[in-house]
Amino acid sequence: MRYRPFAELVWILLWAPMAMSTERGVELQQIVAAERAFAARAQIVNPRQAFAEFFAPDAILFAPFATPAFPRLRDTKDWAINIQWRPVAAAVSGAGDMGYTTGPSEYRRSPGEAPVGFGHYTSVWERQPDGRFLVRIDAGVEHPAPTARAQDWMAPADPGPHAEPLQPVARSVRANELKDLDAGLGTAKVTADSIAPLLADDARWHRGGQLPVVGRRAVLDAVATAADMIEWLPEAAVVAASGDFGYTYGRGRWQRGDSESGELAYLNVWQRRNGGWRLLVHVSNAVEAPR
């Protein structure tokens, strides 16, 4: 009866990776579905209530610096604005417990009116003990009206490899590694040369007041030609159970010429690819407007 072990070996070598990849695809679909449900809910109830329902108990938002979302979301008055948004990009960790979504947002005085403002959001989602995905951290930028409609998110052919959860100590080591990497990049003013080795091919660069830049080459060009320089220092780094996806956030500074400068709030989303961390999304806002 040698055929049974051989058949099992064939399944492991050929079909098990496909099954795990399919599993990642399912979890990525769940994250995107949660984002779309969140957006739909904000058209039924006030956006503040929708945020309170879809944010994790330990979630972080920016106001303008990173701060706990609760009790703020629960205790403040309803927002006098309608927000409509949709995902155009997303990724998931190898363990399927954490991922991100990003996409355009529009602000209206009421649902049927024309937009009075535009922006882009970025949300990191984490699976909760009850199985739901909720937002763990959320940041956004406002920018001029886009010149073209971004394509809605489409499921990728390869959602990424499976990865087993790490032991707590190993996960902590990986988080510290990411925090040190983020600090090393941000403590000297960010340049195209310094960021190039860390950019993902599908990287996104979201700076407040500017249209998003998408793609490694475009991001490098944007950094090289930026009117201001930025630097940052992370307050925290959080990684997925598999240690291959995570985010950093904190404060920094921007400087334009010799006389204009101010503070900065930022979020970076990272994923391990080809053995190293790669920056997927950078989001930052100048807290003090140029004088």
Protein Blocks (a to p, Z undefined) as FASTA:
>chain_A
ZZmmmmmmmmmmmmmmmmmmmmmmmmmmmmmmmmmmmmmmmmmmcfklmmmmmpcfkbcc
ddfbccdfbfklmmmccdfbdcddddfbdcddfkopaccddddddddfbfklccfbdcdd
dddddddfkopacdfbdcdddddddfbdcddddddfbgbjcdddddfklmmmmmmmmmmm
mmmmmmpccdfklmmmmpcfkbccddehiacdedjklmmmmmmmpcbdcddddfbdcddf
kopaccddddddddehjlbccddddddddddeehiacdfbdcdddfbdcZZ
